[in-house]
Amino acid sequence: MGRVAGLAGVSVRTLHHYDEIGLVRPSARTAAGYRAYSAHDVERLREVLAYRRLGFGLREVAELVGDPSIDAVAHLRRLRGLIQERRDHAVVMVAAIDRELEARAKGLMVTPEAQLEMLGARLYDEIGGAYTATRHTEPRIAEQIWSALGDARTVLNVGAGTGSYEPADRHVTAVEPSKVMRRQRPRGSAPCVAAAAEDLPFEDHSFDAAMAVSTVHHWGDPIAGLREMRRVARRVVVLTFDTDEPGWQDRFWLTRDYLPEFVGVLAEFPSLAGMADAIGARAEPVPVPWDCADGLFEAYWRRPRAYLEDHVRRAMSVWTKVGPDAEQRAVRNLSDDLDSGRWAERNRALADLNAADLGLRLLVA
Ligand SMILES: C[S@@+](CC[C@H](N)C(=O)[O-])C[C@H]1O[C@@H](n2cnc3c(N)ncnc32)[C@H](O)[C@@H]1O
């Protein structure tokens, strides 16, 4: 017990208490006859302590770990999702705090609404207001997605945002958790349900197809969300990003030369193979046209000056996630290299390309 307490960073008294209330009972015996933790007990203790650290009460933790339908892997996935959600919240709160500090330093008033808003904000409730400035339907990418939908008549669009890739000639239902994004959906667009991918409020096989575009990397638990899509639809189409390919960090000059922090943003993102496996999908590349109409992170690979524009960056979540220091440094260095001709020299080969494979992939199942 002492050794386990030391490894887990809790007191022996805590372990005694968990034993007394039946939460984690050391079920093995040492050679000398003392009670000890089996590998399974340690696994359970780890789950208990992780849920406790996330703020769950003892009764809630008992319910969570006592559910016999959930195995260790499912607990790890759930924990990972919860932790990632907290990280996103932390990013939003740090950004809001930075803004308030800056405003106070200039002697400006911060409204009570602004002070309170950061506490409940989701990432897209925070940054979504800047979305429609540059995020539009890119027709060539739309064509690829719509063709993958095959003959589907009813389509669920998960993480729908403002509805950029919703096909007009099919019966679409949208799912979008952020109220800021839902409010920006154009009048007359598909009905939109406030829900998250990981827990879709629909019966099994409710739709011919489910699609998700540029959203999976925002989900607390991508694999759970993909499985949900599989559950509710007979066909699944997902536009996502490949981090399996060796050297993927160097595919795009922006991350290679100016924003290495991008790697950290996707550090916990599942492998493309793992996501494909979860839904039985094949993957096809989605080239980004040189004049891509959707201002996604990779859109301006042949128009580098666009990244110097604040309104362009504000519609890309990456910049919020890496934080203002990395953003300012990247923009400054890019600006210097554009002015000195260094960028042009390094990226001469791009001038002749009309489309680039920058890791975007369409999973089709
Ligand atoms: C980059 S936007 C993409 C929107 C739209 N699919 C498009 O292509 O324009 C990402 C969207 O995912 C949504 N999102 C974040 N977490 C989600 C979750 N757990 N389930 C579903 N959508 C989520 C965000 O609110 C945001 O609207």
The ligand as an ORCA input file, in Angstrom:
! r2SCAN-3c Opt
* xyz 0 1
  C     -13.377     24.696    -38.114
  S     -15.070     24.616    -37.679
  C     -15.715     23.700    -39.043
  C     -17.137     24.053    -39.354
  C     -17.692     23.472    -40.649
  N     -17.733     22.026    -40.629
  C     -16.900     23.972    -41.831
  O     -16.285     23.164    -42.529
  O     -16.918     25.182    -42.073
  C     -15.114     23.442    -36.364
  C     -16.483     23.282    -35.724
  O     -16.483     22.133    -34.875
  C     -17.345     22.432    -33.773
  N     -17.086     21.503    -32.651
  C     -16.208     21.642    -31.628
  N     -16.291     20.595    -30.780
  C     -17.248     19.769    -31.282
  C     -17.793     18.514    -30.864
  N     -17.363     17.906    -29.773
  N     -18.774     17.956    -31.619
  C     -19.197     18.568    -32.747
  N     -18.707     19.742    -33.191
  C     -17.748     20.339    -32.478
  C     -17.000     23.858    -33.459
  O     -17.973     24.478    -32.647
  C     -16.904     24.448    -34.857
  O     -18.118     24.967    -35.317
*
